[in-house]
Amino acid sequence: MKTTRARWIALIVLCIGTLMTILDETIVNVALPVMQKELGFSQGGVSWVINAYLIAYGGLLVFAGRLGDLIGHRKVLLSGVAVFTAASVAAGLSQNAVMLVISRFAQGAGAALITAVTLALIVMMFTDPTEQTRAIGFYSFTFAGGGALGLLVGGVLMQLASWQWLFFINLPIGLISFVVGWRLLPRGRRLGLSAGLDILGAGLLVSSVSLLVYGIINAEHHGWGGTTLAYLGGAAILLTGFIVRQRLAKVPLLDLGVLRDRNVAGANAIQFLVTGGLYGSFFIATLLLQQVLGYTPMQMALSFVPLAVVTAIASILVAPFLTGRFGERITLIVGLVVFLAGALLLAGVPADGAYVANVLPSLLLLGLGIGTVLPPIMSLAMSTAKDDEVGVVSGLANSTGMIGGALWTAVVASIIGSVAGALTESGNAERAALSTGLMLGSLALAAVIVVALAVAVFVVRRRGADEGTAEQSTEALVA
């Protein structure tokens, strides 16, 4: 990039494009009942409006990242924007359930192409360590705040328009992102397809991740019985096959050696746990506000605004400041402690609690915690990526987060459902039973965050700890 201004404009476009994909994970939740009625979905079938998106999105992330390394990250991202925008229009024009589900699959594929290479492009555009930290912090907000903003935007659009506009809103955003990205994003170096694309490895990985995500989704709706275990077992077999293939392949899809670095492995493990904590807390807070405290969908959506604001402040200001002063490891630990405090406060919200006194403090701590945690996670995950693997390493980091979000949300949903169901059958009031289930679900999330904190303390090292000079530390960050 020729100028600092151009780089930051390009970063804003990248963040808006990514935000568009994150919004679509949650924005449709508020419209599912209307879609079910108008398009003729069955009671269980309407969940495929969400499931189709998640399966395609999660399954293709690592493959899309490797494709970016081979044919160019810019080309992959612009292709993803085009696919996502076209699929959004098709979704808005859907006249039946089948057309909408197919469109959502296509949206998920486009989202994977966008998300997998965005972090790679940021690392390539911002090579100065200070600028890179700020840029990653800005980008991190799109992940941390996107889910909350999706609930807000969905509530507003459903109040003012129809469900079709949940998808049509992506058209102007996609067109602007494509045009500006075409002009400003760096072309960069590319290896070319002749460098080798492990088709068999890609097939094994896409199949295993897709089946894993489907199994997790199935568990959320049907429990962790034999069918779910069969799906998860099949995913494990395919993943084992992928690992064996990567060790044997002349040019592997993903060099598993990147995980030998403690910081990279630790960052991916924490991403897997923390993203689950993020989406799990959204899930719990949504049920708490609507089904226990009796909020309308619009009131519930507005309740998340403070969380989104605090997340933005933490990602853009707090995390870069702490990282600059103390490094990624200490920033991670501080953020996780704050996030843990938020989860514990969420567990203590009573069934007759007030928003300001009981709910708001937990949301503020959750936003502050996740906003502080995500930037150092992303920096560490990319810390050893070489020029010829920056895309696939970016895809890996996003994939671990996406799978973790789906898994831990499903686990929390199962805990809440089991506890609430058992208490209701024992004669407890339904509202009180759900409140108890939400408390235990929050405590389960707190336990997940404790594990993430242990990884940060015992696995992650201070960047440059083994380097002899500050110059070597800087070179490691740029890499």
N, C-alpha and C positions, 0 to 999 in steps of 0.2 A: 504494500500500500504506500502511496506517495506521501500522503499527509496524515497527521494525527487526526484531523477533522474527518477525513474520509474513512479512516479506520473505525472511529467511534460511530459514524453514521451506519457503516456496514454492521457493526456490532448490534446497534439498535434493531436493524432489519433482521439479523439472525435471531435476536431475542424475541421479536414479534412473531417470526415464523415458528419458533419453538413454542411460544406461548399459545399460538393457535392450536398446536397439536395437543398440548397439555389441557387446554380448556375443553377440548372435545372428549377427554376422559370423563369429565364430570358434568359438563353443561347439559347433557341429554337426560340426566337423572330426573330433573324436575318435570320433564315432559313425557316420561314413560307411560303413565296412565292414559294420556291423551293419544299417544301413538298406538297403544294397544287397542283402543276403541276405534280409531279412525281407519287403521290399516288391517285390522282383523287378526292381530297376534293372539295366540293362546296365552294363558296365564304364565306358563313357564317360558314360552317362546319369546316373549318381549325382552327377556334378559339378553337375547342374542344381539340386541342393538348395542349393548356394551361389550359382550363377549367377543363378537366378531372383530371389533376394533382392537381389543387387547391381545387376542391370539396372533393376528397379523403383525401388530406392532412389536410384541415381545419376541416373536419368532425370527424376525428379519434384522434385528439391530446389528448383531456382530457381522453378518453377511454384508449388510449395507456399508458398514464401516470399512471392511476389506475392499469392497467394490470402489469406495472412494479413494483408497490408496492406489488402486490400479488404474482407474480412468479419470481421476480428479475429484477432489472433494466438492469443488464448486459445481461441477456437472451433476454429481449425485444429488446435491442439495437442491439445485434448480429443478431437476427432474422430480424430486420429492414434492416440491411446492406445486408443480404443475399437476401431478397425480392427485395430491391432497385437495387442491382447489377444484379440479374437475369432479372428483368423487363427492365433494361437499355439495356441489350443484346437483349432481345426480341424486344424492340423498334427499335434498330438499324437494326434488320433483317426484319422489317415489310415490307410486299409486297403490303399492301393496307391500306386504311384509317382506317378501323375497327380494324385491328390488332394493329395499332399504338395507337389509342385511348384507347384500353383495356390495352395496356402496360403502357400508361401514368397514368391510374387509379391505376395500381399496383405500379408504381413508387411513386405516391402520398401516398399510404398506407404505403409503406416502409419508406418514408420520415417522416411520422407521428410517426412511431415506433422509429425512430432514434432521432428525435428532442424532442419528449415528455420527454424522460428520460435522455437526455444528461446533462441538468442543474442539475438534481437530482444527477447524478453521480459525477459531479464536487463538489457540496456542500458536498457530503459524503467523497470524497477523500481529500479535502482541508478544514480541520477544523480550522486551524489557521486563525484568521481574516485577517491578512495582506496578507498571501498567497492566501486566498480565494478571496480577492478583486482583486489581480493581475490575478488570474486564470479566474475570471468572466470577467475582462477586455479583456483578450486574446480571450475568447470565444465570447464576444460581437462583436468583429471585424468581425467574420464570418457572422453575421447577417447584420451589417452595410455595410461591404465592399463586401459581396457576390453578391449582385445585380449588382454592377458596374463591378465586375470581370467577371460575367456571360456575360455581353455585350462584354467585351474585348475578353474573350476566344472564345465566339461564332463567333465574327468577324474574329479572327485569323484562327480558324479551317475551317470556310467556305472559307477563302482565300486560304488555303493550301490543304484542303481535301474536303470531301463531308458531307452532313448533317448527315449521319449515324455515323460519328465520334463524333458528339455531345453527343451521347449515349455510344458508345464503350469506350470513355475515362474513363467512370465510372468503367469499369471492373478491370483494375489494381489497381485503388484507392480503390475500394470495397474489393478486395482480401487482400490487405495490411492491410486495416482497420480491417477486420475480424480476420486475424491471430494475429496481434499485440493486438487487443482488447481482444481476447480469452486468451492471455497470461498475460496481465497486468491489465485489469480492475478488480476491486474488486467484489467478489460475493455478499457480503453484506447480510443483513438479508432480509427475505421475509416472508410475512404473510401466504402465501399459499391460494389457491382458496377456501379452507374451511372457510376462514375468511369472505367470501361473496363478490360476484360480482353482482351488481345490474343490471341485464340484461335489465329489463324494463327501468330503468333510462338511461342506456347506449344507448338503442335503441332510446329513446326520444331525447337525446342530440345529437347523431350522425345525426339523421334525421333533427333536427332543425337547426344545424349548417350547414349541407350540403345544405339544402333548402335556408338558409340565404345567403350562398356564391353563390349559383346558381342564386338567385334573384338579388344579387348585380351585378353579371356578366351579367345577362340579361339586367339590367338597363344601363350598360355601352354601350351595343350594340343597345338596342331598346327603351331607355328612361325610365322614371319613371311613365309610365301610368298604366292602369288597370292590365295587366298581371304581371308586376313587383310587384305592390302593393299586388296582390293576393299571390305571392310567399312569400313576406316579412310578410304578415299577417299570412300565414300558419306557417312560421318559428316562429313567435311570439307565436302562440297558442301552438305549440309543446314545445317551451322553457318554457312557463308557466306550461305546464304539467310536464316538467322535474323538475321545482322548487317545485311544489306540491309533486311530487314523492319523492324528496330528504328530504322533511320535514316529510314524512310518513314512509320512508323506515327504517328498523331496522339497516341495514348497507348501508348507502347511497354511491353512486358512488363518489360524491364530497360533503364534509362537508361544507355547505355554511357559516358556522360560521367563516371560515378563513377570509371572507370578512368583518367581524366586526372590524378587525384591520384597523385603518386608513391608515397605511403605505402600507399594502398589497392591500387594495382597491384602494388607490391613485396610487400605482405603476401600477396596471392593467389598470386603467383609462388612465394614461399617456401613457402606452404602446399602447393602442388602438388608441390614438390620434397621437403619435409620429411616429409609424410605418406607419400610413397613410401619414404623412408628408414626410417620407423617400421615400416611393415608388411613392407617388404623385410627388415629386420633380424629381425623375428619369424620370418619364413619361413626365413631362413638358420639362426637359432639353433635352431629346431625340428628341421630336418634334421640339424644338427650333433649335437644331443643324442641324437636317436633312432637315426639311421642310421650315424653315425660313432662316437659314444661309447657307444652301446648302451643308452640309458636306456629304461625302460618309459614308457608314456603318463603314468602318475601321477607318476613321478619327473621327467619332463620338465615337467609342469604345475607341480609344486612348485618347480622350478628358477627359474621366472619370478616367484615371490613377492617376492624382493628388488628386482627391477626395478620391480614395481608399487608397493612401499613407497617407494622412492626417488623415483619419479615423482610420487607424492602429495605428498611433502615439497617437491619442487622446484616443483610447480604451485601449492601452497597457501601456501608460506612463502618459498622462495628467489626465485621470479619476481616476486611483488609487492614484496619488499624491494628487489631490484635495480632494478625499474622506478621505484619511489618515489625512489630515490637518483640513478639515472643515466639514466632514460628507457627507452623501448621499444627504441630502436636499439641501444644498448650491451648491453642484456639479450639481445637477439637474437643479437648477435655472440658474446657469451660462451657462450650456450647452444649455438650451432652449433659452436663450437670444441670444446666438451666432447663433443657428439654425434659429431663427426668423430673425436675420439680413441677413442671407443667402437667406431666402425665399423672403425677401423684395428686395434684390439686384437682384435676379432672375427675379422678376416682372419688374425691370427697364431696362432689356436688350433690346436695340432698334433693330428694324428689320434689320438694316445694321451694327450691332455691331461687334466688333472684339473680338476674343477669349481671348487674354491676358488682354485687357483693360476692357471688359464687362462681359464675361462668367466666366473666371477663378476665380475672387474674390468670386463670389457667390458659386461656387463649393467648394472652399476651406473652406468657412464659414459653408456650409452645412455639409461637412465632419467632420470638427472640432466639430460642434455642436452635430451631431448624435453620433459621437464616444465618446463624453464626457457624453452624456445622457444615453445611453443604459446600461453601467455597473451598475450604481446606481439603475436603474429601476429593473434590474434582482436581485440585492442583496435585495432590499426592498420587491420584490414580493415573495422571498423565506424566508424572515426573521423570520416568525413564523412557518414554516413547520415542523411538527413532523416527526419522522422516518417512521411512518406508512402512511404518506400522502405526502411525498416529491415528489413522481412521479406525482401524480395527480395535485398538486399545480404547478409543473413545466409545465405540460401539459396545465393548465389553462392560465399561463402567456404567453406561446407561442400561444395559441389559440386566446387570445384577440388581440395580435399583428397581427396575420395573418388576422383576420376578419377586423381589422382596416385598414390594408394595402389595402385590396380589396375594402372596402367601400369608403374610401376617394379618392382612385384613380378613382373609378367610378364616384364619385361626381365631381371631377375636370374634368374628361373627358367630362361629360355632360355639365358643364359650358363652357368649351372651344368650344365644338361642337356647342352649342346653340348660343354663341356670334359670333363665326366665320361665322356660317351659316347665321345669321341675317345680319351681315355686308356685306357679299358677295352678298346677295340678294338685298341689298340697293345700290349696285354699287361700293363698295370698292374692291380694288385689293385683290385677294385671300391671298397672302402672308401677306399683311398688316392686313387683317382681322384675320388671324391666330395669328399673333403677338399680337394683342389686346386681343384675347381670352386667349392666354398663360399668358398675364399680369394679367388678372382677375383671372385665375386659380391659379396663384402664390399668389395673395392676399387672395384668399379663403384658401389656405394652411396656410398662415400666421395667419389667424383668428383661424384655428384649433390649431396652436402652441400657440397662446395667451391663449386659453382655457386650454391647457396642463400646461402652466405657472401658471395660476390661481390655478389649482389643486395642483401644487407643492408648491405654497405659502400658500394656505389656508387649505389644507387637510393633506399633508405630514408633519410629525413631525421629529425633530432631533432624530436619533436612541439613545435610552437610556435616553431620556429626563425625563421619569418618573421613571428611575431606581435610586437607591440610591448610587450605586458604579460603578466604571469602570468594576469590575468583572461581575456584572449583565449585563452590556451592552455587554460585550464580549460573555457571555452565550447566549444572545438573538441573536447575529450575527451567532454563531455556529449553533443554532437551525434552 
